[in-house]
C-alpha cells in the first residue's frame, strides 16, 4: 500500500505545479523555456547524486542505459513538449481524453516486456479507476459534441495534433515501464531520478539551440517561481514517485498516476476558489477508492527477471 500512496503523493506534488506553470505560460514564456530552466535547476540540485552514483552509471548494461535515457530524454523532455504542442492543433478535451490511453500502453508494455501478470482482480479495479477518470471529465465530453475538435481542418495539422498527442501517450506510458525495469536491475531510485533529469537536459539543450527564438529574458520573480516549481513537482514529486515505483508493479503505478486530475481539482478548489462539481467529486472518489481496492489483495509477485533487451 505504501508504494501506491507514495505515487499518489507524487501526483499531488505534480498538481501543485499547475499553480505556477500556467500563470507562467500565460505571461508569454514558451513551454521549451520553462521546461529547459526546470531541468537546469534540477540537474544543478541533483549534481551531488550524479557524482555519488557515477559507478552505477558506468556499470549499467546497454538496455539499462537505454531505459534511463528514454525516461529522461523521451519521457521527461520530448513527451512534455509534444503534449503541450498538441494543444495548438486539437481541442484540449481531445488531448486529455486521448491521454487516458497511457495506462493501457503501460499495462501492455509491462505485460510484454516485464512479464507482469494481468489478473481478474486487477482488471475489475482498473475498470473502476478508468471509469472514474471519465466521470471526472464527463461535462467536458458532453460539451465536446458542439465544440470545435480541431483548430485547422487540413490533413497536415490533423496528423500533427494527433501525432503529438500519441507521442506523449507512448512516451509517458513507456517511461513507467522503463523505470520499473531499472528497479528490477537494482538501480537505486535516486540514481534513476537524477539520471532522468540529466538525460532530459541533454536532449533539451540542442532543441533550445535550434529554437533560440522561443527563449526570452525572465524577471527574477518568474525565474524563482520556476526554481520553486522544479523542486516541488520535479525533485520532491519524482522522489516519491520512484520510491513508490520500486515497490509496486508498473501496471499498478500507471493507474495510481490517474489520481492526478483528482488532486488537480482539489487544489483548484482550495487555492483558486474553483468549485468542485458532482462529477469531479464522484470521479475523484472512484479514482482513490479504486487504487485502494487494487492494494486490498496483493497482486501475485513477479519472480521472473524482466526480458527487455
N, C-alpha and C positions, 0 to 999 in steps of 0.2 A: 504493500500500500504506500510505503514511503516514496518509492520511485514515481508513482503516478502523482502523488502530492507535490513532489519537487518540480515535475514538469508543469503542473498547474500553477505553481508559484512563478515559474519562468513565464508562463502565459500572462500572468498578472503584471509582471515587470514589462513585458512587451506591450501590454495595453496602456501602461503609463506613458510609453513612448509617444502615443498619439497626441498627448497634451503639449508636446514640444514640436514634433515633426511637422504636423500640418500647419501650425502657425508659421513655421519657417518656410515651408513651401509657398504659403500664401504671401509671404514677404518678397517672393520673386527669386529665391535661391533655387538652383536646379537640384534634382534628385542626385545627380552624379556628384555635385559638390558636397552635399550633405553626407552621402554615403562614404565619399573619399575621406572627409575630415573625421568621420566616425572611426574609420579603420586606422587612420594615422594615430588618433588618440589611443585606440585600443592596443595597437602594436607597441607604442611607447609604454603603455601601462603594463603590458604583459612581457616586456623585454626581459625582465629577470627570469620569468618562466621559460622563455625561449632558450636562454642560456643554460638554465638548470636542466632542461630536457634535451639538450643538444645530442647526448649519446643515444637517446631514444630515436630521434630523427635519423641519425647516422645508420642505425641498425634496422631500420624499417625495411620490410620486403617491398618489392615493386608494387604489389597490389595494395599494401598498406599506405605507401606514399601516394599512390594514385587516388586512393579514397580520401586521404587528408586534403590533397589539392582540390579534389572535386568538391568537398564540403566548403572550403574557403573560396576557391576561385569561381566555381559554378553556382553553388548554393547561396553563399553569402553575398557575392558580388553580382554575377550575371542574373541570378534569379530575382534579386531585389530590383535591379534596373529594368528587367523585362516586365515584371509585374506592374511597375509604375508606368512604363511606356505604353502598356496595353490600354490604360485609361484614356489615352489620346485618340484611340480608334473605336473603342467599344463603350457602351453604357456600363457604368461601374457595377450595376447589379449583375450584368452578364459576366463580367470579370470575376466577381466574388462567387457567383454561382458555379462557374467552371472550376474555381479553386477548390470546391468541395470534392473534386476528383483526386486531390492529393493523397488522402488516406488510402484510396483504392490502389494508387500507384505504389505507395509504400508497403501496403499489405501484400500485394502481388510480388514485389521485389524481395520482400522478407521471406516469403514462401519459396521463391525460386532460388535466391542466392544464399540465404541463411538457413534454409530448411526449417523455418518456424511453422509449426503445425497450426492449422485453422480448425478449431473445434466448434461444435454446435453452440456451446455456452458463449463463446466469443462472438459468433455471428448474431446471436439474439441481442446482446447488449450493444454491439456495433450498430445494429439497425436502430436501436433507441437513440444512440448518440447522433447518428447521421440524420435521423428524423428531427431530433431536437434542433440541429443546426438549420434545417429547412424551415421549421416552425418560426425560429427567430427572424428569418428574413421573409416570411410569408407576405406581409404587407407590401414589401418591395416587389416580390414576384407577382403579386396580384396587379400592381400598378404597371408592371412591365408590358402588359398587353397593349396599353395605349401609349407607351413611351417609345422614343427613338432608340432602337437597338444599336445601330451603327452610325457613326458621325460622318461617314462617307460611304457611298454605295459602290465605288469602283472596286474591282476584284483585288487589286494590289493591297489596298487599305484593309479589306476584309481579311486577307491572308496574314497581314502584319498583326492585326488585332488579335486574332485567334492564335496566331503563331507565338506571339509574345506571351500570351496567357498560358499556353501549353508548355512553353519553355520553363516558366516559373513553376507550374504544377509538377512537371517531371523533375526539375532541379531540386525543389524542396522535398518532394517525396523520396527521391533517391538519397538526399542528404541524410535523412533519418536512418536509412538502412546502412549507409557508409559509416555513420557514427557508431551504430551498433556493431558493425563488423570490426571496427578498430577496438571497441571494448572487448570483443571476443579475443582479439590479439593481445589483450592485457596492456594496451596503451593507456597510460593514466589520463583521467578525464581532463586535467589541467593542461596536459600536453596536446590533447585534441583541440581544446578550446583555443589555446594560444597559437597553435599551428593553423587553425581555421582563420584567425584574424590576419596572420602574416600572409597566407596564401591569397586571401581576398585582396589584400593591399597590392600584392604583386600583379594581380590581374587588373585592378582598378587604375594603377599608375599609367600604363600605356594608353588606356581608354581616355583618361583625363588629358594626356598629352595630345591625343588625336582630336579631342573636343574641348580645347582650352577656351573656346568662346563661351562655354557654359559655366566657367568659373569667374567669380566676381569678388570684389572686396567685401568683407563682412565686418559688421560692428563688433566691438569687444563683447557686448552683451549677447549677441546672437552666437558668437563663437563659443562663449562659455556655456550657452544653452546646449549646443551640440556636444560639448565635452560631458556635461551632466547626463544627457540622453545616452551617450555612448557607454558611460559607466553603469547607468541604471539598467537599460534594456540589453546592452551589449555584454558587459562584463558580468554583472550580478545575474542577469537573466540567463545567460549562457552557462554560467557556473552551475546554477540549479538544474538547468536542462541536462547537462552532461552527467551530473551526479545522479539524476533520475534515470537517464538512458542506460547507464551501466548496470542497473538492477532489474529492468523490465524488458520484455521483447519489443522489437521495433513496431510490431503491429499494435501493441497497447500504447506505445509512445505517440504514434501518429494520431490516434483517437483522442488521447489526452490533450493534444495540441488544439483540438477543436473547441476547447474551453475558452480559447482566446476571445471570440466575439461576446461571450457572456461577461467576461471581465471588462471588455471594452465598453459594453452597455452600462455596466455598473459604475465605471469610472466617469463616463459621460453624465450619469445621473448625479453622482456625488460632487464632481468638480465643475461641471458645465451646466448644471441645473436642467438637464435634458431628461424629461420624464420617461420612465420605463413603461412600455406598452405591455398589454397582457400577453401578446405573442412572445415578447422578449423574456418575460418572467417564466412562462411555461417552458419555452425552448431552452432557456438557461438552466432551469431545474432538471430538464431531461438530460442535458449535457453533463451536469455534475453528477446526478444520480446514476447515469449510465456508466461513467468512469468508476464510480464506487462499486457498482454491480459487477464490473469486469474483475475487480480485485477481491470480490467475496469468495471466489473459488480460484485458487492459484492455478494458472494455466500449466499444462504439462511442460516441464522444463526441457529445453532442447539440449541434449547432450552431444549432439553431432557438432563437429567443427564446421564453421562456415566454409563454403567452397568457392568463394569469389576468387577469381584468378586475374 
